[in-house]
């Protein structure tokens, strides 16, 4: 991978910003708006795959993107999500979606870089970019009397980072390196459905009719893309 050092640095910056901006947006903004703006990701992935990798946008994929975006729009409450004016958190959410789409494209292009290396540099990029944001957030919250971080909280954060987040990042980098960027973007939006189910089954929340319809539309979009026999195989040569 030493011959691909530039791609590694680019992946660290783009993938690192995606993680950092997404978490910052969730902390600072309204979750519903953040999810809506972040999940413009499928559109960015499909367009980026077309522009940078020469991926074909078939009628099936275009339909899947349209369904995914429509489903996400319904899940987050429709036009009610736009009631509040644009904020810094909104900008963070949009740029996070763009960065994740860029991560997909870079990972797909750099086939010669091992998944472990891709995973490590994304975490390094996240660390470097998150440090100034963490200082800014802690400084702005100091006046509000933010409770000090306890050893217990630090323990949970460490367990989440080393365990769950490391697993997610590694499997994601492995996957997007072996499938078209547009396909990865469409399939990733199924996270919204999982979030709704977890919130319902674990968090005790209830799903509205609009959320149920949106979840079914998203699931249909993911199935439409996942069963596309015309998509590039894992060993396909890039244009």
C-alpha positions, -999 to +999 in steps of 0.1 A: +000+000+000+030+023+002+025+030-035-010+042-027-001+066+001-020+094-015-052+074-016-047+064+020-044+100+031-074+110+010-094+081+026-084+093+060-096+128+054-128+119+036-138+089+057-127+107+089-148+137+081-178+115+073-177+099+108-169+132+126-194+154+108-222+127+112-217+123+150-214+161+154-246+167+135-264+142+157-251+158+189-258+194+178-289+191+157-323+174+155-320+137+148-349+137+123-334+165+102-299+150+104-311+116+092-330+132+063-301+153+051-275+126+057-295+101+037-291+120+005-261+096+005-276+072-021-279+100-046-243+112-040-230+076-043-247+069-076-237+102-091-201+099-078-199+064-091-210+076-125-186+106-127-155+091-111-157+054-118-178+053-149-205+031-133-237+026-153-269+041-139-295+015-150-332+020-149-333-005-120-307+014-100-323+048-107-356+034-095-340+020-064-324+054-056-358+072-061-375+047-038-348+049-012-350+087-011-388+087-010-388+062+018-362+082+038-384+113+033-414+095+047-395+080+077-383+113+089-418+129+088-421+143+053-422+181+048-424+186+086-387+180+088-381+213+070-400+235+094-368+247+111-343+270+094-309+257+081-283+253+109-247+242+113-258+207+122-277+206+088-245+215+070-226+189+089-252+162+080-251+171+043-213+171+042-212+138+061-233+122+034-210+135+007-180+123+026-194+088+031-202+087-007-166+098-013-154+070+010-173+045-011-157+057-043-121+059-029-124+024-013-137+010-045-109+026-066-081+015-043-084-023-046-048-028-038-050-014-003-059-041+024-092-036+043-073-034+076-052-004+063-084+013+051-101+008+085-071+021+104-066+053+084-103+061+087-100+059+125-068+081+124-086+106+102-116+106+125-093+112+155-075+141+139-106+158+127-127+152+158-102+167+183-108+203+174-146+197+171-146+181+205-128+211+221-153+234+204-183+215+216-170+211+251-162+248+252-197+258+241-213+234+265-193+244+295-216+274+303-246+250+302-231+230+331-222+199+312-216+169+336-180+157+337-173+125+318-170+097+344-148+066+342-179+046+336-188+067+306-153+065+292-155+027+296-187+025+276-172+048+249-141+026+247-161-006+244-183+010+217-153+023+197-130-008+199-159-033+197-189-022+177-176+007+157-144-011+147-164-040+134-188-018+115-160+002+099-140-029+089-169-047+074-181-016+056-146-009+041-144-046+030-179-044+013-176-011-005-142-022-019-160-050-037-192-035-050-202-005-071-203+028-052-239+034-063-250+000-051-233+006-017-251+039-013-285+024-020-280-006+003-267+016+032-300+034+035-315+002+050-298+015+082-329+037+087-351+006+088-329-011+113-329+021+135-367+022+135-369-015+144-344-012+172-361+020+186-394+001+186-382-033+200-355-021+224-363+016+231-401+010+235-410+036+209-439+031+185-438+035+147-463+057+130-481+047+098-459+071+078-427+055+093-440+020+085-447+029+049-413+046+045-396+016+060-413-007+035-403+015+006-367+016+018-367-022+022-381-025-014-354-003-027-327-023-010-341-056-023-344-041-058-307-032-057-295-063-039-312-086-064-298-068-095-280-096-114-265-069-137-245-053-110-207-056-112-192-087-096-167-084-067-138-092-090-149-068-118-122-046-133-128-009-127-132+013-158 
